[in-house]
Amino acid sequence: KEKSQHPKGSYWALRPPIPVPQTLTSSPPSSHSYRGLTLVLTFLSYTSYHLSRKPISIVKSQLHPNCSALGPNPHNDSNSTTWCSWAPFDKDNYKELFGALDNAFLVAYAIGMFISGIFGERLPLRYYLSGGMVLSGLFTSLFGLGYFWNIHVLWYFIIVQVCNGLVQTTGWPAVVACVGNWFGKGKRGLIMGIWNSHTSVGNILGSLIAGAWVSSAWGFSFVVPGIIITAVGIICFFFLVECECCDLGHSRQPVEKDPEAVTSNEGPLSLSGQSSVDQHSNSPKEPAEQPEAISFLGALRIPGVVEFSLCLLFAKLVSYTFLYWLPLYIVNVAHFGAKEAGDLSTLFDVGGILGGIFAGLISDYTGGRATTCCVMLVVAAPMLFLYNHVGQNGIGTSIAMLIICGALVNGPYALITTAVSADLGTHESLKGNAKALSTVTAIIDGTGSVGAALGPLLAGLISPTGWNNVFYMLIAADVLACLVGLSLAGLLSLPWAVTGSLLAACSLVEGTADIQAQGKLQSPVLTPSLFFHLAFPNNLLLHSFSSYDLC
């Protein structure tokens, strides 16, 4: 009678529950599914951001074309060379006006980036990213609507560019925070190196889409990308999933653990096939204290933020100078046609894709983000010199040199803006508070955007004196980035835990005995930071920015 109490007998009454695969239950998808979805959506998001930025460089040739090549002036005006140009870009100062359009966007982008991360830490990333994409689509379309509305006022285009530059700052901190919170540090370099190809993919797609309408109705060259980025923003609003650990204030470790390790070490599976970690996230628990978003000055105190920001400033100066001036350089120096020059310039982006993947892979393997950046910057300087002098000796040489230079220039740029930003935004000094990631990313990329604005501006001022001087400027910027990287070579190339505390590092200035007594340093080491401390013992700025590097 006792055996019959269980419908299947005593054996089944004593047998533990059989785990049921998640595919047979209504449990939510695993973290791997969310990670893959996050990678795809953020890739599409920032691809659309760059896709919407590219049309201006393509449409410039249509705003002020060579009208004499189009035949006689049908309007019988006295000016036969600019009758087909779009006012107000039909004057002799059209280059300065184009420069004003570029700098209106880049300066607004650089200023807005410092503010963007602060808002990104305090707003849901899904809302913040989606709203920014919709607004970016609006202002991109407004620039193109100037063609259909027959607008010839310079200030209209300047204001649209400024507004577009401000709202486009919502993109980078948000996507890096989304990806950085889902992936552990051990795999960030390679994953983000591949993922960061969205920049080059967006540039290529933007050129193709804008070029489809540039000769017939250049307004569509802006309206269509504006519609695309708006559509992608709406998709992200409905499908982008934020990492739970960022909202709950938990440590990031449970999300980053391998599922097999969790199954074998963390406890048995439940009836639904979820691990004990998943059960813990769904079970009732005491409300955890919400971590406060880090302040701007607090983010600056994170070791490496200031130095990597300066390194990116010079690296991005070189990259964006190539972005805006490379086609014109190829036409003037190599004497290729406009179409061939445009096709060749895309090879620089192809090299950037390869360089970003290579830099991420090497930094993951060696554990040295700063060392990887420094080595690539060291090699980039002589390669830029060689490209200027021998890179135009034939189409084959140009292709090879452009790919190599693109890899060496954009490799450190991609690594700093992705894996390094994610590492610093989740630095152990934050004690598990992942809400600093957007602010740190905004500071680093905002500083780099200052270089992005300066590079094309300086190239425009220097190019009348000769292209050799432009390349000397680029090489000098690359060397400065390398010098900053040298001071960082001992920071991220070693595990964060062995670098010692800031207090212990500061005591090295007074003497190494205290650190030796703590077992943190076997013998005194003269680093660039220690040299500056000994030479300028009362300089509080140097003391606060570089003291962590002394170990």
Buried (B, 14 or more C-beta within 10 A) or exposed (E): EEEEEEEEEEEEEEEEEEBBEBEEEEBBEBBEEBBEBBBEBBBBBBBBBBBBBBBBBBBBBBBBBEBEEEEEBEEEEEEBBBBBBBEBBBEEEBEEBBBBBBBBBBBBBBBBBBBBBBBBBEBBBBEBBBBBBBBBBBBBBBBBBBBEEEBEEBEBBBBBBBBBBBBBBBBBBBBBBBBBBBBBBEEBBBBBBBBBBBBBBBBBBBBEBBBEBBEEEBBBBBBBBBBBBBBBBBBBBEEBBBBBBBBBBBEBEBBBBEEEEBBEEBEEBBEBBBBBBBBBBEEEEEEEEEBEBBEEEBBBBBBBBBBBBBBBBBBBBBBBBBBBBBBBBBBEEBEBEEEBBBBBBBBBBBBBBBBBBBBBBBBBEEBBBBBBBBBBBBBBBEBBBEBBEEBBEEEEBBBBBBBBBBBBBBBBBBBBBBBBBBBBBBBEBBEEBBBBBBBBBBBBBBBBBBBBBBBBBBBBEBBEEEBEBBBBBBBBBBBBBBBBBBBBBBBBBBEBEEBBBBEBBBBBBEEBEBBBEEEBBEEBEEBBBBEBBEEEEEEEEBBBBBBBBBB
